[in-house]
């Protein structure tokens, strides 16, 4: 009985944390619903372990504990796959950002060189004009 209270409390605490966490804005609704369903099934399995055994027997598994282990393995594989896909997506975003920054920096450098050359030619032209107005010629 004490273990059931602790397990149900832990499941509810996980659900409350998941719902109230400010970081879950980007989580899809399907994942939220799946997690909520998982917690509810977890609570039901803790409170009614004989029902889990009946379900296990109905689908050809000997014990309810074995069914839970199999489901945990499937859930773990799903979690790992989800983490891998998210990591791959983040890596792709970082690669794209690095490319965009490199292109932008190259463009800025090219424009800076053009402006520097334009400034030099403008200064040279202005110097020639001032020198010509003064009545001299530029030494060569």
Secondary structure by P-SEA (a helix, b strand, c coil): caaaaaaaaaaaaaaaaaaaccccccccaaaaaaaaaaaaaaaaaaacaaaaaaaaaaaccccaaaaaaaaaaaaaaaaaaaaaaaaaaaaaaaaaaaaaaaaaaaaaaaaaaaaaaaaaaaaaaaaaaaaaaacccccc
